[in-house]
Amino acid sequence: MWGLLPLGFSYDPSPPFGTDPRPFVAMMLAGFVIGVFGHITRVKTLVALGIGLIFLATFVFPLVANILKSGS
């Protein structure tokens, strides 16, 4: 696993680099909405779900997409 980690941080200035950010932004916004709703209703599960969605949308999924795209 640690051998693949540097691939996620390589920079490729070519035009086809990257993925469409709209799904990641939508997932992040959904995480914020769920987290805020969880704080308002004091439901810890919703707060954790919101934090998890934000983490996935801002770090994990873009990193995986970058690794898969740079590997092809």
N, CA, C and O atoms as a GROMACS GRO file, in nm:
protein
  288
    1MET      N    1   0.082  -0.118   0.000
    1MET     CA    2   0.000   0.000   0.000
    1MET      C    3   0.087   0.125   0.000
    1MET      O    4   0.060   0.219  -0.076
    2TRP      N    5   0.190   0.130   0.083
    2TRP     CA    6   0.274   0.249   0.092
    2TRP      C    7   0.351   0.273  -0.037
    2TRP      O    8   0.393   0.386  -0.063
    3GLY      N    9   0.369   0.168  -0.117
    3GLY     CA   10   0.437   0.186  -0.245
    3GLY      C   11   0.351   0.262  -0.345
    3GLY      O   12   0.405   0.327  -0.435
    4LEU      N   13   0.218   0.255  -0.331
    4LEU     CA   14   0.128   0.324  -0.423
    4LEU      C   15   0.100   0.468  -0.380
    4LEU      O   16   0.054   0.548  -0.462
    5LEU      N   17   0.129   0.502  -0.256
    5LEU     CA   18   0.096   0.635  -0.205
    5LEU      C   19   0.162   0.748  -0.284
    5LEU      O   20   0.094   0.847  -0.310
    6PRO      N   21   0.290   0.740  -0.322
    6PRO     CA   22   0.348   0.850  -0.400
    6PRO      C   23   0.281   0.872  -0.535
    6PRO      O   24   0.286   0.983  -0.588
    7LEU      N   25   0.219   0.770  -0.591
    7LEU     CA   26   0.151   0.786  -0.720
    7LEU      C   27   0.035   0.885  -0.709
    7LEU      O   28   0.003   0.954  -0.806
    8GLY      N   29  -0.029   0.892  -0.593
    8GLY     CA   30  -0.141   0.982  -0.575
    8GLY      C   31  -0.101   1.127  -0.568
    8GLY      O   32  -0.186   1.214  -0.585
    9PHE      N   33   0.026   1.155  -0.544
    9PHE     CA   34   0.070   1.292  -0.531
    9PHE      C   35   0.156   1.338  -0.649
    9PHE      O   36   0.216   1.445  -0.644
   10SER      N   37   0.161   1.258  -0.754
   10SER     CA   38   0.237   1.299  -0.871
   10SER      C   39   0.156   1.402  -0.950
   10SER      O   40   0.033   1.395  -0.955
   11TYR      N   41   0.226   1.498  -1.010
   11TYR     CA   42   0.159   1.605  -1.083
   11TYR      C   43   0.175   1.582  -1.232
   11TYR      O   44   0.286   1.559  -1.280
   12ASP      N   45   0.065   1.588  -1.304
   12ASP     CA   46   0.066   1.573  -1.449
   12ASP      C   47  -0.003   1.696  -1.509
   12ASP      O   48  -0.125   1.708  -1.498
   13PRO      N   49   0.072   1.786  -1.571
   13PRO     CA   50   0.012   1.910  -1.622
   13PRO      C   51  -0.067   1.894  -1.751
   13PRO      O   52  -0.118   1.993  -1.803
   14SER      N   53  -0.078   1.773  -1.804
   14SER     CA   54  -0.147   1.755  -1.932
   14SER      C   55  -0.298   1.781  -1.915
   14SER      O   56  -0.350   1.763  -1.805
   15PRO      N   57  -0.367   1.822  -2.020
   15PRO     CA   58  -0.510   1.855  -2.011
   15PRO      C   59  -0.600   1.741  -1.964
   15PRO      O   60  -0.695   1.768  -1.891
   16PRO      N   61  -0.576   1.614  -2.001
   16PRO     CA   62  -0.669   1.511  -1.955
   16PRO      C   63  -0.650   1.472  -1.809
   16PRO      O   64  -0.716   1.380  -1.761
   17PHE      N   65  -0.560   1.541  -1.737
   17PHE     CA   66  -0.536   1.507  -1.597
   17PHE      C   67  -0.657   1.542  -1.511
   17PHE      O   68  -0.723   1.643  -1.533
   18GLY      N   69  -0.684   1.459  -1.414
   18GLY     CA   70  -0.787   1.488  -1.315
   18GLY      C   71  -0.922   1.432  -1.351
   18GLY      O   72  -0.940   1.368  -1.456
   19THR      N   73  -1.015   1.456  -1.264
   19THR     CA   74  -1.152   1.411  -1.282
   19THR      C   75  -1.245   1.530  -1.259
   19THR      O   76  -1.203   1.636  -1.213
   20ASP      N   77  -1.370   1.510  -1.289
   20ASP     CA   78  -1.470   1.614  -1.269
   20ASP      C   79  -1.491   1.634  -1.118
   20ASP      O   80  -1.527   1.538  -1.049
   21PRO      N   81  -1.472   1.754  -1.066
   21PRO     CA   82  -1.482   1.774  -0.921
   21PRO      C   83  -1.625   1.784  -0.869
   21PRO      O   84  -1.646   1.781  -0.748
   22ARG      N   85  -1.724   1.796  -0.958
   22ARG     CA   86  -1.861   1.816  -0.912
   22ARG      C   87  -1.914   1.705  -0.821
   22ARG      O   88  -1.979   1.736  -0.721
   23PRO      N   89  -1.889   1.575  -0.849
   23PRO     CA   90  -1.937   1.473  -0.755
   23PRO      C   91  -1.872   1.484  -0.617
   23PRO      O   92  -1.937   1.460  -0.516
   24PHE      N   93  -1.744   1.521  -0.613
   24PHE     CA   94  -1.675   1.535  -0.485
   24PHE      C   95  -1.731   1.654  -0.406
   24PHE      O   96  -1.750   1.645  -0.285
   25VAL      N   97  -1.756   1.764  -0.475
   25VAL     CA   98  -1.811   1.882  -0.408
   25VAL      C   99  -1.952   1.854  -0.359
   25VAL      O  100  -1.988   1.893  -0.248
   26ALA      N  101  -2.032   1.785  -0.440
   26ALA     CA  102  -2.168   1.752  -0.397
   26ALA      C  103  -2.166   1.659  -0.275
   26ALA      O  104  -2.246   1.676  -0.183
   27MET      N  105  -2.075   1.562  -0.275
   27MET     CA  106  -2.065   1.472  -0.160
   27MET      C  107  -2.018   1.547  -0.036
   27MET      O  108  -2.067   1.521   0.074
   28MET      N  109  -1.925   1.640  -0.053
   28MET     CA  110  -1.877   1.720   0.060
   28MET      C  111  -1.989   1.807   0.116
   28MET      O  112  -2.006   1.815   0.238
   29LEU      N  113  -2.066   1.872   0.029
   29LEU     CA  114  -2.177   1.954   0.076
   29LEU      C  115  -2.283   1.871   0.147
   29LEU      O  116  -2.339   1.914   0.247
   30ALA      N  117  -2.310   1.751   0.094
   30ALA     CA  118  -2.404   1.661   0.161
   30ALA      C  119  -2.352   1.624   0.300
   30ALA      O  120  -2.430   1.615   0.395
   31GLY      N  121  -2.222   1.603   0.311
   31GLY     CA  122  -2.163   1.572   0.441
   31GLY      C  123  -2.180   1.687   0.539
   31GLY      O  124  -2.210   1.665   0.657
   32PHE      N  125  -2.161   1.811   0.492
   32PHE     CA  126  -2.182   1.927   0.579
   32PHE      C  127  -2.327   1.938   0.624
   32PHE      O  128  -2.355   1.963   0.741
   33VAL      N  129  -2.420   1.918   0.530
   33VAL     CA  130  -2.562   1.927   0.564
   33VAL      C  131  -2.600   1.819   0.666
   33VAL      O  132  -2.668   1.848   0.764
   34ILE      N  133  -2.555   1.696   0.643
   34ILE     CA  134  -2.585   1.587   0.736
   34ILE      C  135  -2.521   1.613   0.872
   34ILE      O  136  -2.584   1.589   0.976
   35GLY      N  137  -2.398   1.661   0.872
   35GLY     CA  138  -2.330   1.690   0.998
   35GLY      C  139  -2.397   1.801   1.077
   35GLY      O  140  -2.414   1.790   1.199
   36VAL      N  141  -2.437   1.908   1.009
   36VAL     CA  142  -2.507   2.018   1.076
   36VAL      C  143  -2.641   1.969   1.130
   36VAL      O  144  -2.678   2.002   1.243
   37PHE      N  145  -2.713   1.892   1.050
   37PHE     CA  146  -2.840   1.838   1.096
   37PHE      C  147  -2.819   1.746   1.217
   37PHE      O  148  -2.900   1.746   1.310
   38GLY      N  149  -2.711   1.670   1.216
   38GLY     CA  150  -2.679   1.585   1.331
   38GLY      C  151  -2.648   1.666   1.455
   38GLY      O  152  -2.686   1.627   1.566
   39HIS      N  153  -2.580   1.779   1.439
   39HIS     CA  154  -2.552   1.865   1.554
   39HIS      C  155  -2.680   1.929   1.607
   39HIS      O  156  -2.699   1.941   1.728
   40ILE      N  157  -2.768   1.970   1.516
   40ILE     CA  158  -2.893   2.032   1.558
   40ILE      C  159  -2.980   1.933   1.634
   40ILE      O  160  -3.037   1.967   1.738
   41THR      N  161  -2.990   1.810   1.584
   41THR     CA  162  -3.074   1.708   1.647
   41THR      C  163  -3.000   1.630   1.756
   41THR      O  164  -3.061   1.546   1.823
   42ARG      N  165  -2.871   1.656   1.772
   42ARG     CA  166  -2.786   1.588   1.872
   42ARG      C  167  -2.783   1.436   1.850
   42ARG      O  168  -2.788   1.358   1.946
   43VAL      N  169  -2.774   1.397   1.724
   43VAL     CA  170  -2.760   1.255   1.688
   43VAL      C  171  -2.616   1.233   1.645
   43VAL      O  172  -2.574   1.277   1.538
   44LYS      N  173  -2.541   1.164   1.730
   44LYS     CA  174  -2.398   1.147   1.705
   44LYS      C  175  -2.370   1.066   1.580
   44LYS      O  176  -2.267   1.086   1.515
   45THR      N  177  -2.458   0.975   1.544
   45THR     CA  178  -2.439   0.894   1.424
   45THR      C  179  -2.442   0.981   1.298
   45THR      O  180  -2.362   0.961   1.207
   46LEU      N  181  -2.532   1.078   1.295
   46LEU     CA  182  -2.538   1.168   1.179
   46LEU      C  183  -2.416   1.259   1.173
   46LEU      O  184  -2.367   1.289   1.064
   47VAL      N  185  -2.368   1.302   1.288
   47VAL     CA  186  -2.248   1.385   1.290
   47VAL      C  187  -2.130   1.304   1.236
   47VAL      O  188  -2.053   1.353   1.153
   48ALA      N  189  -2.116   1.180   1.282
   48ALA     CA  190  -2.007   1.095   1.235
   48ALA      C  191  -2.020   1.065   1.086
   48ALA      O  192  -1.921   1.064   1.014
   49LEU      N  193  -2.142   1.042   1.039
   49LEU     CA  194  -2.165   1.017   0.897
   49LEU      C  195  -2.126   1.140   0.814
   49LEU      O  196  -2.064   1.126   0.709
   50GLY      N  197  -2.163   1.258   0.861
   50GLY     CA  198  -2.127   1.381   0.790
   50GLY      C  199  -1.977   1.401   0.783
   50GLY      O  200  -1.924   1.436   0.678
   51ILE      N  201  -1.909   1.378   0.895
   51ILE     CA  202  -1.764   1.391   0.897
   51ILE      C  203  -1.700   1.288   0.804
   51ILE      O  204  -1.606   1.319   0.732
   52GLY      N  205  -1.752   1.167   0.805
   52GLY     CA  206  -1.700   1.062   0.716
   52GLY      C  207  -1.717   1.097   0.569
   52GLY      O  208  -1.626   1.075   0.489
   53LEU      N  209  -1.833   1.150   0.533
   53LEU     CA  210  -1.856   1.190   0.394
   53LEU      C  211  -1.762   1.302   0.351
   53LEU      O  212  -1.711   1.302   0.239
   54ILE      N  213  -1.740   1.397   0.440
   54ILE     CA  214  -1.649   1.508   0.408
   54ILE      C  215  -1.508   1.453   0.387
   54ILE      O  216  -1.440   1.492   0.291
   55PHE      N  217  -1.463   1.364   0.475
   55PHE     CA  218  -1.329   1.305   0.462
   55PHE      C  219  -1.315   1.226   0.333
   55PHE      O  220  -1.215   1.237   0.263
   56LEU      N  221  -1.417   1.144   0.302
   56LEU     CA  222  -1.412   1.066   0.178
   56LEU      C  223  -1.408   1.156   0.055
   56LEU      O  224  -1.331   1.132  -0.038
   57ALA      N  225  -1.491   1.261   0.055
   57ALA     CA  226  -1.502   1.347  -0.064
   57ALA      C  227  -1.381   1.437  -0.083
   57ALA      O  228  -1.349   1.474  -0.196
   58THR      N  229  -1.313   1.474   0.025
   58THR     CA  230  -1.203   1.568   0.011
   58THR      C  231  -1.066   1.502   0.006
   58THR      O  232  -0.970   1.565  -0.038
   59PHE      N  233  -1.055   1.377   0.051
   59PHE     CA  234  -0.923   1.315   0.052
   59PHE      C  235  -0.921   1.177  -0.013
   59PHE      O  236  -0.843   1.156  -0.107
   60VAL      N  237  -1.002   1.084   0.032
   60VAL     CA  238  -0.990   0.945  -0.011
   60VAL      C  239  -1.028   0.927  -0.158
   60VAL      O  240  -0.948   0.876  -0.236
   61PHE      N  241  -1.148   0.968  -0.196
   61PHE     CA  242  -1.192   0.945  -0.334
   61PHE      C  243  -1.108   1.021  -0.437
   61PHE      O  244  -1.074   0.962  -0.540
   62PRO      N  245  -1.072   1.148  -0.414
   62PRO     CA  246  -0.983   1.214  -0.511
   62PRO      C  247  -0.845   1.147  -0.520
   62PRO      O  248  -0.788   1.137  -0.628
   63LEU      N  249  -0.793   1.101  -0.407
   63LEU     CA  250  -0.664   1.032  -0.409
   63LEU      C  251  -0.672   0.903  -0.489
   63LEU      O  252  -0.584   0.874  -0.570
   64VAL      N  253  -0.778   0.825  -0.467
   64VAL     CA  254  -0.795   0.700  -0.541
   64VAL      C  255  -0.815   0.729  -0.690
   64VAL      O  256  -0.759   0.659  -0.775
   65ALA      N  257  -0.894   0.830  -0.723
   65ALA     CA  258  -0.915   0.865  -0.864
   65ALA      C  259  -0.785   0.908  -0.928
   65ALA      O  260  -0.760   0.874  -1.044
   66ASN      N  261  -0.703   0.981  -0.856
   66ASN     CA  262  -0.575   1.026  -0.909
   66ASN      C  263  -0.482   0.907  -0.931
   66ASN      O  264  -0.415   0.899  -1.034
   67ILE      N  265  -0.478   0.815  -0.838
   67ILE     CA  266  -0.393   0.696  -0.852
   67ILE      C  267  -0.439   0.611  -0.970
   67ILE      O  268  -0.356   0.565  -1.049
   68LEU      N  269  -0.569   0.590  -0.983
   68LEU     CA  270  -0.620   0.509  -1.094
   68LEU      C  271  -0.596   0.577  -1.228
   68LEU      O  272  -0.564   0.511  -1.326
   69LYS      N  273  -0.611   0.708  -1.232
   69LYS     CA  274  -0.592   0.780  -1.358
   69LYS      C  275  -0.445   0.784  -1.398
   69LYS      O  276  -0.413   0.773  -1.517
   70SER      N  277  -0.354   0.800  -1.301
   70SER     CA  278  -0.213   0.807  -1.334
   70SER      C  279  -0.157   0.669  -1.365
   70SER      O  280  -0.052   0.658  -1.428
   71GLY      N  281  -0.223   0.563  -1.322
   71GLY     CA  282  -0.177   0.428  -1.349
   71GLY      C  283  -0.208   0.380  -1.490
   71GLY      O  284  -0.148   0.283  -1.536
   72SER      N  285  -0.300   0.446  -1.558
   72SER     CA  286  -0.338   0.401  -1.693
   72SER      C  287  -0.264   0.471  -1.802
   72SER      O  288  -0.286   0.443  -1.919
   0.00000   0.00000   0.00000
